[in-house]
Amino acid sequence: MIEFLTTHNLMGLAIGIITFLVIGLFHPIVIKAEYYLGTKCWWMFLVLGIIFVILSVIIKNILPSTIMGVVAFSSFWSILEIFEQTKRVKKGWFPANPKRAKKTDTDTSKKE
């Protein structure tokens, strides 16, 4: 597969498509994580990112290594997005979880 992509000069295109799909996958993950867990789950994205950074460094093959790197930095970006999602919920752009609507897991309700 990788030989085919390299031979036909399609590696960049494959990496672009995979990057697009990974970012698209992380968007609903962040929304669901904020809904069910709140901002207290930020550390899970950090751990996931660190694991995938390590995998990216360990793997010798360019395509899987690149995919691991994309997942790693999508995880790191999700840390910011989980807090931004809380702001979006407060603005009414996304539904709040009624089971934890009155609770503040990082005391962000008093800010802004």
C-alpha positions as CSV (number, residue, x, y, z in Angstrom):
1,M,0.0,0.0,0.0
2,I,2.7,2.5,1.0
3,E,4.8,1.4,-2.0
4,F,1.8,2.1,-4.2
5,L,1.3,5.6,-2.7
6,T,4.9,6.4,-3.0
7,T,5.3,5.1,-6.5
8,H,2.2,7.1,-7.7
9,N,3.2,10.2,-5.7
10,L,0.0,9.9,-3.6
11,M,1.5,10.0,-0.1
12,G,0.8,13.7,0.4
13,L,-2.8,13.2,-0.7
14,A,-3.2,10.2,1.5
15,I,-1.8,12.1,4.5
16,G,-4.1,15.0,3.8
17,I,-7.2,12.8,3.6
18,I,-6.3,11.0,6.8
19,T,-5.7,14.3,8.6
20,F,-9.1,15.6,7.5
21,L,-10.7,12.4,8.8
22,V,-8.9,12.5,12.1
23,I,-9.8,16.1,12.7
24,G,-13.4,15.3,11.7
25,L,-13.5,12.4,14.2
26,F,-12.2,14.5,17.1
27,H,-14.9,17.1,16.7
28,P,-17.8,14.9,17.9
29,I,-15.5,13.3,20.5
30,V,-14.9,16.7,22.1
31,I,-18.6,17.5,22.0
32,K,-19.5,14.1,23.7
33,A,-16.6,14.3,26.2
34,E,-17.7,17.8,27.3
35,Y,-21.4,16.7,27.5
36,Y,-20.8,13.6,29.6
37,L,-17.6,14.4,31.5
38,G,-17.2,18.2,31.4
39,T,-13.8,19.8,31.3
40,K,-12.4,17.5,33.9
41,C,-11.6,15.0,31.1
42,W,-8.9,17.3,29.6
43,W,-6.1,15.1,31.0
44,M,-7.4,12.1,29.0
45,F,-6.6,14.1,25.8
46,L,-3.2,14.9,27.2
47,V,-2.4,11.3,28.0
48,L,-3.7,10.2,24.6
49,G,-1.6,12.8,22.9
50,I,1.6,11.8,24.7
51,I,1.0,8.1,23.9
52,F,0.6,8.9,20.2
53,V,3.7,11.2,20.2
54,I,5.7,8.2,21.5
55,L,4.1,5.9,18.9
56,S,4.9,8.4,16.2
57,V,8.6,8.5,17.2
58,I,8.8,4.7,17.6
59,I,7.2,3.8,14.2
60,K,9.7,3.8,11.4
61,N,7.2,3.8,8.5
62,I,6.3,7.3,7.3
63,L,2.5,6.9,6.8
64,P,1.7,5.3,10.1
65,S,4.1,7.6,11.9
66,T,2.4,10.6,10.4
67,I,-1.0,9.3,11.3
68,M,0.2,8.9,14.9
69,G,1.5,12.5,14.9
70,V,-1.8,13.8,13.5
71,V,-3.7,12.0,16.2
72,A,-1.3,13.2,18.9
73,F,-1.7,16.9,18.0
74,S,-5.4,16.5,17.4
75,S,-5.6,15.3,21.0
76,F,-3.5,18.2,22.2
77,W,-5.8,20.6,20.4
78,S,-8.8,18.9,21.9
79,I,-7.6,20.1,25.3
80,L,-8.3,23.7,24.2
81,E,-11.5,22.7,22.4
82,I,-13.0,21.0,25.5
83,F,-12.8,24.4,27.4
84,E,-14.1,26.2,24.3
85,Q,-17.0,23.8,24.1
86,T,-18.0,24.7,27.6
87,K,-18.3,28.3,26.4
88,R,-20.4,27.2,23.4
89,V,-22.7,25.4,25.7
90,K,-23.1,28.5,27.9
91,K,-24.0,30.5,24.8
92,G,-26.7,27.9,24.0
93,W,-25.0,26.7,20.8
94,F,-24.9,23.1,22.2
95,P,-27.1,21.4,24.8
96,A,-26.0,21.2,28.4
97,N,-26.1,17.8,30.1
98,P,-29.1,18.1,32.5
99,K,-27.4,15.7,34.9
100,R,-24.6,18.1,35.5
101,A,-26.1,21.4,34.4
102,K,-26.0,22.9,37.9
103,K,-22.5,21.6,38.7
104,T,-19.4,23.4,37.7
105,D,-16.5,21.1,37.2
106,T,-13.8,23.8,36.8
107,D,-15.7,26.8,38.1
108,T,-15.9,28.3,34.6
109,S,-19.5,29.4,35.2
110,K,-18.3,32.4,37.2
111,K,-16.0,33.5,34.5
112,E,-17.2,35.5,31.5
